[in-house]
Every structure is written in structure tokens, then in C-alpha cells.
Amino acid sequence: MSTLPVAHLVALVRESTPLVHCLTNSVVREITADVLLAAGAAPAMIDHPDEAGEFAAVASGVLVNVGNPTAEQVEGMHAAVAAAGTAGTPWVLDLFNFYSS
């Protein structure tokens, strides 16, 4: 495991401009997009079940935030995670506030 400085890691992100597929709740959607943009990534906030799977398969990574999702968003999350697994796309499950909801 490398101990590269954070500045170097941010520079690597900015060089590659990863496409990050985000399935988040409406409260943090804009904040998540802004943070990813500031880090040099390209966020895409796609949570519709008909599009989420296809998009997750071509993204550089997928973020799933389960705080207060709608039924349709949950369908999109399942589709995205399944497609990411099949495509080998890394994904992160953010359980923040899940247990207190």
C-alpha cells in the first residue's frame, strides 16, 4: 500500500477525469456533484431504473447513497450495482443515515 500525498492523488484524479455514476438522495445530490467536480471527476446523477444499469457499466465508478430513496431509485440502485458487478466497475455503498431513517 502506497502512502502517496493527497495532493498527488487529487492530481491523478484530475489527469484521468473519471466518470462517476452517482445514485444519491435529493438532499446531497448537488453537494456530491460539486465535490466530485472540485476533485476533477465528471459526476453523472442518473438514478432512473431504465438508464442506471447501462450507465453503471460504462462509468469509471459508481456511488450508491441509500439515504431516503424512492422506490424507483431503489430499482435504479439494484440495476446499477448488478451492471457494475458484471462490468467490473468499482462501486461504493454509502450507508450514511441509513439506520436512523
C-alpha positions as a LaTeX table, in Angstrom:
\begin{tabular}{lrrr}
\hline
Residue & $x$ (\AA) & $y$ (\AA) & $z$ (\AA) \\
\hline
Met1 & 0.00 & 0.00 & 0.00 \\
Ser2 & 1.39 & 3.35 & $-1.04$ \\
Thr3 & 1.36 & 6.43 & 1.15 \\
Leu4 & 1.11 & 8.99 & $-1.63$ \\
Pro5 & 0.25 & 12.52 & $-0.53$ \\
Val6 & $-3.35$ & 13.57 & $-1.01$ \\
Ala7 & $-2.31$ & 16.32 & $-3.44$ \\
His8 & $-0.70$ & 13.71 & $-5.68$ \\
Leu9 & $-3.82$ & 11.54 & $-5.58$ \\
Val10 & $-6.02$ & 14.52 & $-6.49$ \\
Ala11 & $-3.67$ & 15.27 & $-9.39$ \\
Leu12 & $-4.08$ & 11.69 & $-10.61$ \\
Val13 & $-7.87$ & 12.05 & $-10.50$ \\
Arg14 & $-7.70$ & 15.32 & $-12.42$ \\
Glu15 & $-5.49$ & 13.73 & $-15.08$ \\
Ser16 & $-7.94$ & 10.90 & $-15.69$ \\
Thr17 & $-11.26$ & 12.76 & $-15.14$ \\
Pro18 & $-13.16$ & 9.63 & $-14.07$ \\
Leu19 & $-16.85$ & 9.39 & $-14.91$ \\
Val20 & $-18.59$ & 8.74 & $-11.57$ \\
His21 & $-22.14$ & 7.45 & $-11.69$ \\
Cys22 & $-23.95$ & 8.72 & $-8.57$ \\
Leu23 & $-27.23$ & 7.40 & $-7.24$ \\
Thr24 & $-27.93$ & 9.71 & $-4.31$ \\
Asn25 & $-30.85$ & 11.22 & $-2.47$ \\
Ser26 & $-32.05$ & 14.69 & $-3.35$ \\
Val27 & $-30.57$ & 16.24 & $-0.19$ \\
Val28 & $-26.94$ & 15.52 & $-1.12$ \\
Arg29 & $-27.13$ & 15.31 & $-4.92$ \\
Glu30 & $-25.81$ & 18.81 & $-5.60$ \\
Ile31 & $-23.15$ & 18.64 & $-2.87$ \\
Thr32 & $-21.92$ & 15.27 & $-4.16$ \\
Ala33 & $-21.68$ & 16.60 & $-7.71$ \\
Asp34 & $-19.84$ & 19.74 & $-6.57$ \\
Val35 & $-17.28$ & 17.77 & $-4.55$ \\
Leu36 & $-16.61$ & 15.40 & $-7.44$ \\
Leu37 & $-16.25$ & 18.32 & $-9.87$ \\
Ala38 & $-13.83$ & 20.06 & $-7.48$ \\
Ala39 & $-11.76$ & 16.87 & $-7.30$ \\
Gly40 & $-11.58$ & 16.67 & $-11.09$ \\
Ala41 & $-14.12$ & 13.92 & $-11.70$ \\
Ala42 & $-17.13$ & 14.01 & $-14.01$ \\
Pro43 & $-20.27$ & 13.23 & $-11.98$ \\
Ala44 & $-23.44$ & 11.86 & $-13.56$ \\
Met45 & $-26.56$ & 11.79 & $-11.39$ \\
Ile46 & $-28.54$ & 9.03 & $-13.09$ \\
Asp47 & $-30.94$ & 7.00 & $-10.96$ \\
His48 & $-33.74$ & 6.01 & $-13.33$ \\
Pro49 & $-34.01$ & 2.19 & $-13.49$ \\
Asp50 & $-34.14$ & 2.18 & $-17.31$ \\
Glu51 & $-30.81$ & 4.02 & $-17.55$ \\
Ala52 & $-28.87$ & 3.24 & $-14.36$ \\
Gly53 & $-27.66$ & $-0.22$ & $-15.35$ \\
Glu54 & $-26.38$ & 0.79 & $-18.77$ \\
Phe55 & $-24.63$ & 3.83 & $-17.37$ \\
Ala56 & $-23.00$ & 1.95 & $-14.48$ \\
Ala57 & $-21.48$ & $-0.47$ & $-16.97$ \\
Val58 & $-19.55$ & 2.30 & $-18.76$ \\
Ala59 & $-18.74$ & 4.55 & $-15.77$ \\
Ser60 & $-15.35$ & 4.64 & $-14.07$ \\
Gly61 & $-17.06$ & 4.08 & $-10.73$ \\
Val62 & $-20.48$ & 4.04 & $-9.06$ \\
Leu63 & $-21.61$ & 5.68 & $-5.81$ \\
Val64 & $-24.81$ & 4.42 & $-4.19$ \\
Asn65 & $-26.15$ & 6.55 & $-1.33$ \\
Val66 & $-29.14$ & 4.87 & 0.31 \\
Gly67 & $-30.38$ & 7.79 & 2.40 \\
Asn68 & $-34.15$ & 8.13 & 1.86 \\
Pro69 & $-34.51$ & 6.73 & $-1.70$ \\
Thr70 & $-37.76$ & 6.46 & $-3.63$ \\
Ala71 & $-38.93$ & 3.04 & $-4.85$ \\
Glu72 & $-37.82$ & 3.97 & $-8.38$ \\
Gln73 & $-34.36$ & 4.98 & $-7.12$ \\
Val74 & $-34.02$ & 1.65 & $-5.30$ \\
Glu75 & $-34.73$ & $-0.12$ & $-8.61$ \\
Gly76 & $-32.08$ & 2.03 & $-10.26$ \\
Met77 & $-29.61$ & 1.22 & $-7.49$ \\
His78 & $-30.16$ & $-2.51$ & $-7.92$ \\
Ala79 & $-29.72$ & $-2.20$ & $-11.70$ \\
Ala80 & $-26.56$ & $-0.12$ & $-11.32$ \\
Val81 & $-24.93$ & $-2.45$ & $-8.80$ \\
Ala82 & $-25.73$ & $-5.53$ & $-10.89$ \\
Ala83 & $-24.35$ & $-3.93$ & $-14.06$ \\
Ala84 & $-21.27$ & $-2.64$ & $-12.24$ \\
Gly85 & $-20.57$ & $-6.13$ & $-10.92$ \\
Thr86 & $-20.89$ & $-7.66$ & $-14.37$ \\
Ala87 & $-18.72$ & $-4.99$ & $-15.99$ \\
Gly88 & $-16.10$ & $-4.99$ & $-13.23$ \\
Thr89 & $-16.85$ & $-1.36$ & $-12.41$ \\
Pro90 & $-15.89$ & $-0.46$ & $-8.83$ \\
Trp91 & $-18.77$ & 0.75 & $-6.68$ \\
Val92 & $-19.24$ & 2.15 & $-3.19$ \\
Leu93 & $-22.26$ & 1.74 & $-0.92$ \\
Asp94 & $-22.77$ & 4.79 & 1.31 \\
Leu95 & $-24.97$ & 3.81 & 4.26 \\
Phe96 & $-24.85$ & 7.23 & 5.91 \\
Asn97 & $-28.04$ & 7.84 & 7.90 \\
Phe98 & $-29.50$ & 4.52 & 6.72 \\
Tyr99 & $-30.08$ & 3.12 & 10.17 \\
Ser100 & $-31.59$ & 6.28 & 11.61 \\
Ser101 & $-34.09$ & 6.72 & 8.78 \\
\hline
\end{tabular}
